[in-house]
Amino acid sequence: VWDPVGDNGSWQNDQIYEIFRRTRDQGPVNGAAFLRDVVHPDYRDAFRQAMEDTLQKHKPFRFEGLIRRRDGALRCIDVNGDLQPETEGPPGRILGTIRDITEVRRTAEETRENAKHLGELAAIVASSDDVLVSKDLNAIILSWNAAATRVFGYLPEEIIGSSILKLIPEYLHSDETTILNSIRAGRRIEHFETIRRAKDGRLIDVSLTVSPIKDETGRVIGASKILRDISSRKRIEQSLLQAEKIAATGRMAATIAHEINNPLESVMNLLYLLRTKIADDEGRGFLATAEEEL
């Protein structure tokens, strides 16, 4: 209860003393001291405005803001009150309640921040060019982003709830067992290159990074996969390898041609010198044939 005229009040229960960290011997804080020493400077104007609205316009008293306690701690309070009916006592007194809502506001703020972070995470997952998939320890797919649909062709409603083996060629099913064993042991798998199968049957070269998903107690309950289609990179690597093979063949051919050309030129020169040494027509015919063949 507060009397603005005499600037004095009374605190009716122990809770309000607890809020302000005062003892009953110290008593309540009057209005001037409350505004000067207790209300945070950023909220003093709001407190004055609430008081004017109540005293001059007879509106209910509403205030929410920060205070600084005697121990220096900042707390958030919620004040609700109204003018006391004249039939119940002296006119002009304000009856009200005060609540410490610091934890409530902190929880609300944390909730908003968590929601914001979840929204940001959802946007990242949705817009990622990499396939982002989660599964449980039984290899059942739990989530599926847009990139997964682009790469594999399955819509979320077609694949969520199915086994991850649906994407793995049969001859590589043993890979999934190895991955799950590592995940159960809490180990992360990075840049594991393998092959996966799309909805239309195409085989896709991929790179996988798999991380354990843990609950609040630290127990592994599933796995998240980041998958990247590396088919284009593999084709480029294959093309470079083929080009290198062709270049090596060319270098070898040039070396062989050089090594063979030298002795053949010597033979040609010797045949040229031999031409004057052969007198009969048959011999000269054989010599001409040998030169042509060379």
C-alpha positions in Angstrom: 0.0 0.0 0.0 1.4 3.4 -1.0 0.2 6.9 -0.1 1.6 9.3 -2.7 0.5 12.4 -0.7 2.6 11.5 2.4 5.0 9.4 0.3 4.9 6.5 2.7 3.7 3.0 2.4 3.5 -0.4 4.0 4.7 -3.8 2.8 2.2 -6.4 3.8 4.1 -9.7 3.6 7.6 -11.3 3.7 7.8 -11.8 0.0 8.1 -8.2 -0.8 11.0 -7.8 1.7 12.6 -10.8 0.1 12.3 -9.2 -3.4 14.1 -6.1 -2.3 16.5 -7.8 0.1 15.4 -5.7 3.1 14.4 -6.6 6.6 11.3 -5.6 8.5 13.5 -3.5 10.8 14.7 -1.5 7.8 11.1 -1.1 6.7 9.7 -0.2 3.2 11.3 2.3 0.8 9.4 5.5 0.2 8.4 6.6 -3.3 11.2 9.1 -3.7 13.9 6.7 -2.6 12.4 3.9 -4.6 12.6 6.0 -7.8 16.0 7.4 -7.0 17.9 4.4 -5.6 15.9 1.3 -6.6 14.5 1.7 -10.1 17.0 1.3 -12.9 17.7 4.7 -14.6 16.5 3.3 -17.9 13.1 2.7 -16.4 12.5 5.8 -14.3 10.6 7.6 -16.9 8.3 4.6 -17.4 7.7 4.4 -13.7 6.8 8.2 -13.5 4.5 7.8 -16.4 2.7 4.9 -14.8 2.3 6.9 -11.6 0.9 9.9 -13.5 -1.6 7.7 -15.4 -2.9 6.3 -12.1 -3.0 9.5 -10.1 -4.2 11.9 -12.8 -6.2 9.7 -15.2 -7.2 7.0 -12.7 -5.8 4.2 -14.8 -4.6 1.0 -13.3 -1.0 1.1 -12.2 1.1 -1.0 -14.5 4.9 -1.2 -14.5 7.5 -3.7 -15.6 11.2 -3.0 -15.4 14.6 -3.4 -13.8 15.5 -2.6 -10.2 18.8 -2.7 -8.4 18.7 -4.5 -5.0 20.7 -3.6 -1.9 23.1 -6.4 -2.8 23.7 -4.9 -6.3 21.8 -7.5 -8.2 19.6 -6.4 -11.1 16.1 -7.9 -11.0 13.0 -7.5 -13.1 9.8 -6.7 -11.3 6.1 -6.6 -12.3 3.9 -4.1 -10.5 0.1 -4.1 -10.7 -2.1 -1.8 -8.7 -5.0 0.6 -8.6 -6.4 3.5 -6.5 -8.0 2.3 -3.3 -11.8 2.9 -3.3 -12.7 5.8 -1.0 -15.0 3.6 0.9 -12.1 1.4 2.1 -9.8 4.2 3.4 -8.2 7.5 2.8 -8.5 8.6 -0.9 -5.5 8.6 -3.2 -3.7 5.5 -1.8 -2.6 2.8 -4.3 -3.0 -0.8 -3.5 -0.9 -3.2 -5.6 1.2 -6.3 -5.9 4.9 -6.7 -6.8 6.3 -9.9 -8.4 10.0 -10.7 -9.1 9.7 -12.0 -12.7 13.4 -12.2 -13.4 13.5 -15.9 -14.0 10.3 -15.8 -16.0 11.7 -13.2 -18.3 15.0 -15.0 -18.5 13.3 -18.2 -19.5 11.2 -16.3 -22.0 14.3 -14.8 -23.5 16.0 -18.1 -23.6 13.0 -19.6 -25.3 13.0 -16.8 -27.9 16.8 -17.2 -28.5 16.3 -21.0 -28.8 13.5 -20.5 -31.2 15.6 -18.0 -33.2 18.5 -20.4 -33.3 16.3 -23.3 -34.3 14.8 -21.1 -37.1 18.3 -20.2 -38.3 19.3 -23.9 -38.2 16.2 -24.9 -40.1 16.9 -22.3 -42.8 20.5 -23.5 -43.1 19.4 -27.1 -43.4 16.7 -26.2 -46.0 19.0 -24.1 -48.1 22.1 -26.2 -47.9 23.6 -27.6 -51.1 24.8 -30.6 -49.2 22.5 -33.5 -48.3 21.6 -33.4 -44.6 20.1 -36.6 -43.3 19.5 -38.0 -39.8 18.8 -41.6 -38.8 18.4 -43.6 -35.7 20.6 -46.5 -34.6 18.5 -48.9 -36.5 19.4 -47.0 -39.7 15.9 -45.6 -40.1 15.8 -42.2 -41.8 14.4 -39.5 -39.6 15.0 -36.2 -41.5 15.6 -35.3 -45.2 16.4 -31.9 -46.6 15.7 -30.3 -50.0 19.2 -31.1 -51.2 18.6 -34.8 -50.5 15.6 -34.7 -52.7 17.6 -33.0 -55.5 20.4 -35.6 -55.3 18.5 -38.8 -54.8 15.0 -38.0 -56.2 13.0 -39.1 -53.2 10.5 -36.7 -51.6 10.6 -36.6 -47.7 7.3 -38.5 -47.5 8.7 -41.2 -49.7 11.9 -41.8 -47.7 11.4 -40.8 -44.1 10.8 -43.9 -42.0 12.6 -46.1 -44.5 16.0 -47.8 -44.0 19.1 -45.9 -45.1 20.0 -49.2 -47.0 17.5 -48.1 -49.6 20.2 -45.7 -50.8 23.1 -48.1 -50.6 24.0 -50.7 -53.3 23.7 -54.2 -52.0 27.4 -54.9 -52.3 28.1 -52.0 -50.0 25.6 -52.8 -47.2 28.5 -53.9 -45.0 29.7 -50.2 -45.0 26.5 -49.2 -43.1 27.3 -51.8 -40.4 30.8 -50.3 -40.0 29.4 -46.8 -39.8 26.8 -47.6 -37.2 29.4 -49.4 -35.0 31.5 -46.3 -35.1 28.5 -44.0 -34.3 27.5 -46.3 -31.3 31.0 -45.9 -30.0 30.7 -42.1 -30.3 33.2 -41.8 -33.1 32.8 -39.3 -36.0 33.5 -40.4 -39.6 34.9 -37.7 -41.9 35.1 -37.5 -45.7 34.3 -41.2 -46.3 34.1 -41.7 -50.1 31.7 -44.3 -51.3 28.8 -44.9 -53.7 25.0 -44.4 -53.2 22.0 -45.2 -55.4 19.4 -42.7 -56.5 15.7 -43.3 -57.0 16.1 -43.8 -60.7 18.9 -46.4 -60.2 21.9 -44.1 -60.9 25.0 -44.8 -58.9 26.4 -41.6 -57.4 29.9 -41.0 -56.1 29.5 -39.3 -52.7 31.6 -38.1 -49.7 30.1 -38.7 -46.2 30.7 -37.1 -42.9 28.7 -38.8 -40.1 28.4 -37.5 -36.5 26.8 -39.1 -33.5 23.6 -37.5 -32.2 23.4 -37.5 -28.4 20.5 -36.9 -25.9 20.7 -34.6 -22.9 22.4 -37.4 -20.9 25.2 -37.9 -23.5 23.8 -41.2 -24.8 24.1 -41.8 -28.5 20.6 -42.0 -30.0 21.3 -41.6 -33.7 23.5 -40.0 -36.4 23.5 -37.0 -38.6 25.0 -37.3 -42.1 26.4 -34.6 -44.4 26.6 -36.0 -47.9 28.2 -34.4 -50.9 27.7 -35.5 -54.5 31.3 -35.7 -55.9 30.4 -37.3 -59.2 31.6 -34.3 -61.2 34.9 -34.2 -59.3 35.3 -37.9 -59.9 34.7 -37.4 -63.7 37.2 -34.6 -63.7 39.8 -36.7 -61.9 39.2 -39.5 -64.4 39.6 -37.1 -67.3 42.8 -35.8 -65.9 44.1 -39.3 -65.3 43.2 -40.3 -68.9 44.9 -37.1 -70.3 48.0 -37.9 -68.3 48.0 -41.5 -69.7 47.7 -40.1 -73.2 50.5 -37.5 -72.6 52.7 -40.3 -71.2 52.0 -42.4 -74.2 52.9 -39.5 -76.5 56.2 -38.9 -74.6 57.0 -42.6 -74.9 56.2 -42.6 -78.6 58.4 -39.6 -79.2 61.3 -41.2 -77.3 60.9 -44.5 -79.2 60.7 -42.6 -82.6 63.9 -40.8 -81.8 65.7 -43.9 -80.7 64.6 -45.8 -83.8 65.2 -43.0 -86.3 68.9 -42.6 -85.5 70.0 -46.2 -86.6 67.6 -46.2 -89.5 69.2 -43.0 -90.9 72.6 -44.7 -90.6 71.3 -47.7 -92.6 69.9 -45.3 -95.2 73.3 -43.6 -95.5 75.1 -47.0 -95.9 72.7 -48.1 -98.6 73.3 -44.9 -100.4 77.0 -45.5 -100.3 76.5 -49.2 -101.4 74.6 -48.1 -104.5 77.9 -47.4 -106.4 79.3 -50.7 -105.4 76.6 -52.9 -107.1 77.0 -53.4 -110.9 74.2 -55.8 -111.9 70.6 -54.8 -112.4 69.2 -57.4 -110.0 71.4 -56.1 -107.1 70.4 -52.5 -107.8 66.7 -53.7 -107.8 67.1 -55.2 -104.3 68.9 -52.1 -103.1 66.0 -49.8 -104.3 63.4 -52.1 -102.6 65.4 -51.9 -99.3 65.5 -48.1 -99.5 61.7 -48.0 -100.1 61.0 -50.3 -97.2 63.2 -48.2 -94.9 
